[in-house]
């Protein structure tokens, strides 16, 4: 994926995917379109169940605005994640997860579980106008 290790910013960048994973300097905002979401606590998801858990952005500071939370099967540890709208500047983000399996799924604290994508304001306005 032609990744770049940025030791100064303590993150791993994937320019081809427009993705950065890791830490950022406190005075810098994430300007990439995708940011990982990590769990804030350890949870055990019972078989055939749904629950809400809290996540936070993987980087220390993301730009203000509206983001969409997306399921990423390569990250989800076997659970399914509902698509949601989030404003990460308001604090931790609640996400809805589903365990479709007949066994419990343990998820550790600090696990990257999903991705969120920044939504440009014009895109949001276009969706609102075309959906009427």
SEMAR-767896 format. One record per residue (C-alpha): residue number from 0; x negated, z, y negated. Coordinates in nm, 4 decimals. Example, Ala and Ser with C-alpha at 12.3 -4.5 7.8 and 13.67 -1.06 7.14 Angstrom:
# SEMAR-767896
(pt 0; (-1.2300; 0.7800; 0.4500)) (pt 1; (-1.3670; 0.7140; 0.1060)) 
//
This chain:
# SEMAR-767896
(pt 0; (0.0000; 0.0000; 0.0000)) (pt 1; (-0.3053; -0.0198; -0.2298)) (pt 2; (-0.2732; 0.3448; -0.3362)) (pt 3; (-0.4879; 0.4993; -0.6080)) (pt 4; (-0.6087; 0.8599; -0.5911)) (pt 5; (-0.5965; 0.9958; -0.9456)) (pt 6; (-0.8071; 1.3134; -0.9280)) (pt 7; (-0.7693; 1.3814; -1.3012)) (pt 8; (-0.3898; 1.3990; -1.2774)) (pt 9; (-0.3920; 1.5353; -0.9206)) (pt 10; (-0.1585; 1.2692; -0.7874)) (pt 11; (-0.1479; 0.9722; -0.5544)) (pt 12; (-0.0176; 0.6496; -0.7126)) (pt 13; (0.1350; 0.3534; -0.5307)) (pt 14; (0.1462; 0.0794; -0.7992)) (pt 15; (0.3055; -0.1745; -0.5617)) (pt 16; (0.5983; 0.0672; -0.5043)) (pt 17; (0.6105; 0.2018; -0.8625)) (pt 18; (0.5676; 0.5507; -0.7136)) (pt 19; (0.3493; 0.8520; -0.7851)) (pt 20; (0.3325; 1.1632; -0.5688)) (pt 21; (0.1690; 1.4923; -0.6634)) (pt 22; (0.1024; 1.6950; -0.9744)) (pt 23; (0.0848; 1.5862; -1.3365)) (pt 24; (-0.0753; 1.7467; -1.6370)) (pt 25; (0.1693; 1.9819; -1.8126)) (pt 26; (0.1551; 1.7785; -2.1353)) (pt 27; (0.2258; 1.4448; -1.9652)) (pt 28; (0.5652; 1.3137; -1.8625)) (pt 29; (0.6152; 1.1083; -1.5496)) (pt 30; (0.6866; 0.7552; -1.6629)) (pt 31; (0.7241; 0.5976; -1.3191)) (pt 32; (1.0667; 0.4970; -1.1972)) (pt 33; (1.0585; 0.7021; -0.8744)) (pt 34; (0.9785; 1.0710; -0.8200)) (pt 35; (0.9850; 1.2728; -0.4970)) (pt 36; (1.2119; 1.5765; -0.4638)) (pt 37; (1.0815; 1.8861; -0.2845)) (pt 38; (1.2755; 2.1738; -0.1326)) (pt 39; (1.2727; 2.5069; -0.3178)) (pt 40; (1.3362; 2.7213; -0.0096)) (pt 41; (1.3103; 2.7152; 0.3685)) (pt 42; (1.6403; 2.6241; 0.5411)) (pt 43; (1.7734; 2.5765; 0.8918)) (pt 44; (2.0467; 2.3115; 0.9006)) (pt 45; (2.2885; 2.3844; 1.1886)) (pt 46; (2.3974; 2.1028; 1.4251)) (pt 47; (2.6741; 1.8714; 1.3037)) (pt 48; (2.6955; 2.0442; 0.9650)) (pt 49; (2.6714; 1.9828; 0.5913)) (pt 50; (2.5235; 2.2052; 0.3236)) (pt 51; (2.3942; 2.2156; -0.0319)) (pt 52; (2.0287; 2.2949; -0.0961)) (pt 53; (1.8179; 2.3075; -0.4099)) (pt 54; (1.5284; 2.0703; -0.4770)) (pt 55; (1.2943; 2.0090; -0.7689)) (pt 56; (1.0844; 1.7108; -0.8788)) (pt 57; (0.7463; 1.6848; -0.7041)) (pt 58; (0.5722; 1.6369; -1.0391)) (pt 59; (0.5649; 1.9101; -1.3001)) (pt 60; (0.7332; 1.7125; -1.5780)) (pt 61; (0.9679; 1.4147; -1.5655)) (pt 62; (1.1185; 1.2248; -1.8537)) (pt 63; (1.4533; 1.3428; -1.9785)) (pt 64; (1.7540; 1.1385; -1.8869)) (pt 65; (1.9707; 1.0438; -1.5954)) (pt 66; (1.8242; 0.9970; -1.2475)) (pt 67; (1.9858; 0.8962; -0.9183)) (pt 68; (1.8986; 1.0826; -0.5977)) (pt 69; (1.8573; 0.8510; -0.2982)) (pt 70; (1.8252; 0.9113; 0.0752)) (pt 71; (1.4859; 0.8069; 0.2129)) (pt 72; (1.4868; 0.8021; 0.5940)) (pt 73; (1.1059; 0.8165; 0.6024)) (pt 74; (1.1123; 1.1520; 0.4188)) (pt 75; (1.4388; 1.3180; 0.5190)) (pt 76; (1.3229; 1.5171; 0.8286)) (pt 77; (1.6269; 1.3924; 1.0238)) (pt 78; (1.8964; 1.4928; 0.7748)) (pt 79; (2.1034; 1.2528; 0.5672)) (pt 80; (2.1176; 1.3020; 0.1904)) (pt 81; (2.4146; 1.2074; -0.0265)) (pt 82; (2.3473; 0.9888; -0.3290)) (pt 83; (2.3895; 1.1880; -0.6492)) (pt 84; (2.3276; 1.1775; -1.0225)) (pt 85; (2.0786; 1.4339; -1.1532)) (pt 86; (1.9348; 1.5578; -1.4815)) (pt 87; (1.6112; 1.7270; -1.3680)) (pt 88; (1.5381; 1.8642; -1.7152)) (pt 89; (1.8303; 2.1064; -1.6560)) (pt 90; (1.6381; 2.2837; -1.3753)) (pt 91; (1.6593; 2.2695; -0.9940)) (pt 92; (1.8811; 1.9962; -0.8507)) (pt 93; (2.1506; 2.0673; -0.5875)) (pt 94; (2.1699; 1.8015; -0.3174)) (pt 95; (2.4184; 1.7616; -0.0325)) (pt 96; (2.2618; 1.7177; 0.3120)) (pt 97; (2.4129; 1.6396; 0.6525)) (pt 98; (2.2767; 1.7055; 1.0012)) (pt 99; (2.4260; 1.4416; 1.2350)) (pt 100; (2.2370; 1.5751; 1.5392)) (pt 101; (2.3380; 1.8229; 1.8090)) (pt 102; (2.0417; 2.0524; 1.7322)) (pt 103; (1.9358; 2.2561; 1.4298)) (pt 104; (1.6894; 2.0969; 1.1882)) (pt 105; (1.4365; 2.3272; 1.0191)) (pt 106; (1.3170; 2.2216; 0.6735)) (pt 107; (1.0248; 2.4057; 0.5162)) (pt 108; (0.9795; 2.5061; 0.1532)) (pt 109; (0.7946; 2.2440; -0.0534)) (pt 110; (0.8845; 1.9499; 0.1742)) (pt 111; (0.9421; 1.6131; 0.0023)) (pt 112; (1.2947; 1.5415; 0.1232)) (pt 113; (1.4279; 1.2642; -0.1022)) (pt 114; (1.3456; 1.0386; -0.3948)) (pt 115; (1.5063; 1.0042; -0.7331)) (pt 116; (1.4988; 0.6963; -0.9536)) (pt 117; (1.5217; 0.6900; -1.3323)) (pt 118; (1.8259; 0.5067; -1.4646)) (pt 119; (1.7806; 0.3262; -1.7940)) (pt 120; (2.0525; 0.4098; -2.0458)) (pt 121; (2.1544; 0.0411; -2.0751)) (pt 122; (2.2080; 0.0264; -1.6965)) (pt 123; (2.4367; 0.3289; -1.7089)) (pt 124; (2.6370; 0.1782; -1.9931)) (pt 125; (2.6699; -0.1542; -1.8046)) (pt 126; (2.7977; 0.0239; -1.4930)) (pt 127; (3.0521; 0.2188; -1.6985)) (pt 128; (3.1776; -0.0987; -1.8681)) (pt 129; (3.1996; -0.3144; -1.5533)) (pt 130; (3.3725; -0.0454; -1.3466)) (pt 131; (3.6799; -0.0322; -1.5723)) 
//
